[in-house]
């Protein structure tokens, strides 16, 4: 057992707290720009390009495992790589608003930023897993602070930055991007203070197979793991529509149309409204250790996918008349969608991994989900959305209904495939 986790030792309490702070900042950064970027781009004349942030983000996720396999797993301590990447990311994000008049440069800087950020998802997970002994009990309690960080980012934009944006929604100003830059630098500096995490594959031969995570895949290979990977890739295709267009949909249906209720006074901008999803994430993250024991991997993953279907249906049903409670309920389901699928998936991969391939395995999961799946999804969703948009700057509410039925149907098909094909093989280990 890792002695730093001995509950009788002062370090036993310090390590989880330090890992929790890392997760808080890791996801504060992502939540500050990822939810707001579409509305910001629409405000500077790039309404037909809002799918590009959600395209370059997956491109970076595809490249990330090669970086993790070459650098983080072999040559440098994880906490040092994490620090350097966040510092560089802060510089690129600070420069991004300066390129608002040049779409090509704007997207290029977003790509550069994401090339720095996306490897840090796998790095932060592998660093945390290296310093804990019970994944199912300890990791959700550490990871929940990442969700809290995303919530705080949304509320910070609405309540703090909203004081400086005048009559304009803060999502439509560069202020969230500058917030991301500052937080990135802060986490970069903090990363150098994290527990030392040596490269697990130091001295091993470098190969494209290992950098892509294929060596890890060979060790993890089983029919059920292959089904999990396929389902993970497929479910991220409709997920891209949520991250890209739900904030724009909320702004069009609720804030622009004025059809919200008293709750929008408490959540004064789309990013703070979207944080309802992360608020539900906190509750379900805390329940995960108990639910794991009762449900197991298969049903945790299946419930997560079923929640995706219901979420898109609620958006579709609520779109024509901008029914606030349906839209808010669809956002609130994000807690089940994310925790039950993504966090469960991270734990499933770690349970099937050995220490030597842990970083590769987590990187491979990032490649499949946030990489290939989200890339395909962003391109499809962007083209479908632009088809509905038809040259206008705002999508009509009736068209939003037709738009949301498409990811609902796709997610339903993935759920059916998973239920029929997957078997939970971790219970026998």
Secondary structure, 3 states (H helix, E strand, C coil): CCHHHCCCCHHHHHHHHHHHHHHHHHHHHHHHHHCCHHHHHHHCCCHHHCCCHHHHHHHHHHHHHHHHHHHHCCCCCHHHHHHHHHHHHHHHHHHHHHHCCCHHHHHHHHHHHHHHHHHHHHHHHHHHHHCCCCHHHHHHHHHHHHHHHHHHHHHHHHHHHHHCCCCCCHHHCCHHHHHHHHHHHHHHHHHCCCCCCCCCCCCCCCCHHHHCCHHHHHHHCCHHHHHHHHHHHHHHHHHHHHHHHHHHHHHHHHHHCCCCCCHHHHCCCHHHHHHHHHHHHHHHHHHHHHHHHHHHHHHHHHHHHHHHHHHHHHHHHHHCCCCHHHHHHHHHCHHHHHHHHHHHHHHHHHHHCCHHHHHHHHHHHHHHHHHHHHHHHHHHHHHHHHHHHCCCCCCCHHHHHHHHHHHHHHHHHHHHHHHHHCCCCCCCC
